[in-house]
Amino acid sequence: MLDTRRHDFSSLSVRDLLEAREAYHVHLAHLSQVYATAIGKYLIRKGDENSSDPRHRTDPAELGPRTLDNCDVRDWSWPCVLVFVRHWFTPKEIQANPALATELVPSFLYLPDGRVVPTCVVQVDPDVRPETSPATPDFKSDLVGGGFPIRSSAQGRTHVGSIGCLVTDGESVFALTNRHVAGSPGQVIYAGFKNQARRLGVSDPRQLGKVPFEEAYPGWTAHRSVSNLDAGLIRLDDVAGWTAQVYGIGEIGDVVDLNVDTFRLDLIDCPLVAFGAVSGMMKGRILGLFYRYKSVGGTDYVTDLVIAPRDGETALNNYPGDSGAIWFEDEASAPINANGARKLRPVALEWGGQVLLAPGARTATQLALGICLSTICRTLDVEVIPDWNVGHTEYWGEWGHVKIGSYATSLIEPELSLAASMEANADVIGVDDAVLKTLPPHKNGTFSPLADVADLVWRFGRPSDESNHFADMDKPGKDGRTLLELCADPANVDPGVWNAYYDGIGENKKRGALPFRVWQIAEAMIGYAENNRALEFVCAAGIVAHYVGDACQPLHISQYHHGRDPTDKTHSKVHSIYETTMVAKHGAALLEMISNAGAADVPPIEPGGKPSGHAIAVAVVALMQRTVDRLPPLTIVDAFNDHMGAGQTEELWNELKDKTAACMQDGAKTLARIWEAAWRAGGSPDFGSVAFAEDDLAALYSRKSFLPSYTLDQLTTGADHHIVPIDGAIANGQVAFRPRHGTT
């Protein structure tokens, strides 16, 4: 630890640190072990017995290498130049080879006018594992905003990234992302919706790349440096289906204005949060400013912010495909919107990342590289749009799932002890009607009702789970028969039969697997019941409510999810208008209607024997059949097409409300029978009436090993007709880490 009694570093500014690094550029550049530099605050080793007191000093020889894994910023950390090195020379190494002394990073940088700037040396090992292709989720909602995944193609390669936010030049509206994601001007940009790709717009000619540092930040000097501003605009085809909200974040506040007059070292260690299209929620902190991440031909490449994990226990969760995401100030003092949610201020646009290793660390440290959003807006001459089509919950979509889940707890046969257990947990499975009518936005990092875990939590951490939310039951196969017709024979509710069906129609990527996801979870519930594991049983029961809710939504189980012609943009939004806009507008009335909808009672599953997972999957297919019989998907599509324009939502509600309520009631009744069947198959244990804590349930559903997700082609049936993954199947669609310098 440095002896701070010799110098007072607290008054050093951003300008001082930049000028010191510039003055010593040649010296640092000629040190072979120097990997990168940044400006920031001194990192204090966690294991130093004197680390809580800046007045004491521990001999560095006793501490070993300083790494990103074993140190952090303290309240009293002083300004410094961070120097990342590939090797940490020990006193013994230098004593054995005195020539190594020429490779040492100086402890202080002295400027001609008397200013003294300390250096903080950190050992890193750049991870050079090979790149892997990202797996991005498709979104159910047709309402597009920040955090949404986008795709473009060039030279036979698909580029994947995230939408940052909406911006405008006063005339047109654009989506902001990275230049390397948007591609060359005129490049068509797509996004995935269920089982199709939909065009969003084209890449605009206005783009930013690498510019001289002094142009990006007039008044500061860095003669050999360029700033990587990597920003591009997508000119939108139709703004009607867009929102200024950022998925998972909600409404956004004013842009944090960072420039040569406002940059301060107080930014160091500032908590940030972002929502990436691949990773979902990401939480980090600012580690350093103006990170020099590469030098080529005498030119240094600089990015404004380097973002690290908040602590050693929580990974940054940053994957390829998150490029283009916006990082926000994660402040409890942020302004509150009309729904009681915080309006976080946007800080930076992510353009890439790096993965660094530390000696002795269990896992690599991920870093995200960001560009100040204020600099991008100034240079592109655009403004962030904060208020277009807002007011949705942070996770816009189908709150009907939580209604079905909570309602089903009251439909279990009252003489069963299971009824008391499930009713005790009704408010964690779903949401009480009184609360649901005025449901506020889901706040970041808080508990998700179990019936919405599949959307709010797993959709972004488990890409392969997307196929479990749907199945096009009315699409003819190679022999002309639909899946509903095939499954009139219960023996055909089998992954082998379904995979053969998809092979026949040439569908390789979007193989709906909804009944088999319920089958898989039901078998897990049977095992939990057999072992009297009430917490796991209740958690799985609440989560399976989501998929059963999908099975009673006509457009989730139909090839007409986006209308008769999904390429017709005007008519392709039927799903979001019916399931999201109409239901959200009339939600309070729908809640009252569901319990009185008059759907026929659903009989117990295999009442005379021990129910199987297969029998439960057959019951789900039967629910799907009743759903399309009651409310044919084309009835919804044609009603949507017949009432285009003003009043469309009201006309849909008037025509479809009764049958919509009946479908939801049928789903809840079926769900109750599924819970009963799994419980009976597991030996009918008495779980009591314990109401489980949200923290315990959240810890369970956050585990990657809990109810792992697979695609249909990864499933088969094993011994005793149990559903199992094939050998070598990778759960949850996870991909390996890879180093990134702005590539996707």
PEVENUR-V461160 format. One record per backbone hydrogen bond with DSSP energy under -1.0 kcal/mol. CO is the residue of the C=O (numbers start at 1). NH is the residue of the N-H. If there is no record, write none. Layout:
BEGIN
<<CO & NH> <CO & NH>>
END
This chain:
BEGIN
<<2 & 4> <3 & 6> <9 & 12> <13 & 17> <14 & 18> <15 & 19> <16 & 20> <17 & 21> <18 & 22> <19 & 23> <20 & 24> <22 & 25> <24 & 28> <25 & 29> <26 & 30> <28 & 31> <31 & 34> <33 & 86> <36 & 84> <37 & 292> <38 & 82> <39 & 289> <40 & 80> <44 & 72> <48 & 51> <50 & 53> <53 & 56> <59 & 62> <60 & 63> <60 & 64> <66 & 123> <70 & 46> <72 & 44> <74 & 77> <78 & 42> <80 & 40> <81 & 120> <82 & 38> <83 & 122> <84 & 35> <84 & 36> <85 & 124> <90 & 94> <91 & 95> <92 & 96> <93 & 97> <97 & 100> <98 & 101> <99 & 102> <100 & 103> <101 & 104> <107 & 119> <109 & 117> <111 & 114> <115 & 111> <117 & 109> <118 & 81> <120 & 83> <122 & 85> <125 & 357> <144 & 243> <145 & 148> <146 & 247> <148 & 163> <150 & 161> <151 & 190> <152 & 159> <154 & 157> <157 & 154> <159 & 152> <161 & 150> <163 & 147> <165 & 176> <166 & 385> <167 & 174> <168 & 383> <172 & 169> <173 & 236> <174 & 167> <175 & 234> <176 & 164> <177 & 232> <178 & 182> <179 & 183> <184 & 187> <187 & 203> <189 & 200> <189 & 201> <190 & 151> <191 & 198> <192 & 139> <193 & 196> <196 & 193> <198 & 191> <200 & 237> <201 & 189> <202 & 235> <203 & 186> <208 & 231> <209 & 229> <211 & 227> <212 & 215> <212 & 216> <213 & 217> <217 & 220> <222 & 225> <224 & 300> <225 & 213> <226 & 302> <227 & 211> <231 & 208> <232 & 177> <233 & 204> <234 & 175> <235 & 202> <239 & 242> <241 & 144> <245 & 146> <246 & 249> <246 & 250> <250 & 246> <256 & 258> <259 & 262> <259 & 263> <264 & 267> <265 & 268> <267 & 270> <270 & 286> <271 & 330> <272 & 284> <273 & 328> <274 & 282> <276 & 280> <280 & 276> <282 & 274> <284 & 272> <285 & 308> <286 & 269> <288 & 306> <289 & 39> <291 & 293> <291 & 303> <292 & 37> <294 & 301> <296 & 299> <299 & 296> <300 & 226> <301 & 293> <302 & 228> <303 & 291> <304 & 290> <305 & 370> <306 & 287> <306 & 288> <307 & 368> <308 & 285> <319 & 322> <322 & 325> <323 & 162> <325 & 350> <327 & 347> <327 & 348> <328 & 273> <329 & 331> <331 & 334> <335 & 343> <337 & 340> <341 & 337> <344 & 253> <345 & 329> <346 & 256> <347 & 373> <348 & 327> <349 & 371> <350 & 324> <352 & 369> <353 & 740> <354 & 367> <355 & 127> <356 & 365> <357 & 125> <358 & 361> <365 & 356> <367 & 354> <368 & 307> <369 & 351> <369 & 352> <370 & 305> <371 & 349> <372 & 376> <373 & 377> <374 & 378> <375 & 379> <376 & 380> <377 & 381> <377 & 382> <383 & 168> <388 & 244> <394 & 248> <397 & 399> <398 & 401> <399 & 403> <400 & 404> <401 & 405> <402 & 406> <403 & 407> <404 & 408> <407 & 410> <408 & 411> <413 & 416> <416 & 419> <417 & 421> <418 & 422> <419 & 423> <420 & 424> <423 & 426> <425 & 428> <425 & 429> <426 & 430> <428 & 450> <429 & 451> <432 & 436> <433 & 437> <435 & 438> <436 & 439> <443 & 446> <449 & 452> <450 & 453> <452 & 456> <453 & 457> <453 & 458> <458 & 462> <462 & 465> <463 & 466> <465 & 468> <466 & 469> <467 & 513> <470 & 514> <471 & 473> <472 & 475> <473 & 484> <477 & 480> <481 & 477> <482 & 486> <483 & 487> <485 & 488> <486 & 489> <489 & 492> <490 & 493> <492 & 494> <494 & 498> <495 & 499> <496 & 500> <497 & 501> <498 & 502> <499 & 503> <500 & 504> <501 & 505> <502 & 507> <503 & 506> <513 & 517> <514 & 518> <515 & 519> <516 & 520> <517 & 521> <518 & 522> <519 & 523> <520 & 524> <521 & 525> <522 & 526> <523 & 527> <524 & 528> <525 & 529> <526 & 530> <527 & 531> <528 & 533> <529 & 532> <532 & 534> <533 & 537> <534 & 538> <535 & 539> <536 & 540> <537 & 541> <538 & 542> <539 & 543> <540 & 544> <543 & 546> <544 & 548> <545 & 549> <546 & 550> <547 & 551> <550 & 553> <553 & 556> <556 & 471> <557 & 473> <560 & 563> <565 & 568> <567 & 569> <568 & 572> <573 & 577> <574 & 578> <575 & 579> <576 & 580> <576 & 581> <577 & 582> <580 & 584> <581 & 585> <582 & 586> <586 & 590> <587 & 591> <588 & 592> <589 & 593> <590 & 594> <593 & 596> <594 & 597> <606 & 609> <612 & 616> <613 & 617> <614 & 618> <615 & 619> <616 & 620> <617 & 621> <618 & 622> <619 & 623> <620 & 624> <621 & 625> <622 & 626> <623 & 627> <624 & 628> <625 & 629> <626 & 630> <627 & 631> <632 & 635> <632 & 636> <633 & 637> <634 & 638> <635 & 639> <636 & 640> <637 & 641> <638 & 642> <645 & 648> <647 & 651> <648 & 652> <649 & 653> <650 & 654> <651 & 655> <652 & 656> <653 & 657> <656 & 660> <657 & 661> <658 & 662> <659 & 663> <660 & 664> <661 & 665> <662 & 666> <663 & 667> <664 & 668> <665 & 669> <666 & 670> <667 & 671> <668 & 672> <669 & 673> <670 & 674> <671 & 675> <672 & 676> <673 & 677> <674 & 678> <675 & 679> <676 & 680> <677 & 681> <678 & 682> <679 & 684> <680 & 683> <693 & 697> <694 & 698> <695 & 699> <696 & 700> <697 & 701> <698 & 702> <700 & 703> <703 & 706> <709 & 732> <711 & 714> <712 & 715> <714 & 726> <716 & 724> <718 & 721> <719 & 722> <722 & 718> <724 & 716> <726 & 729> <730 & 733> <731 & 734>>
END
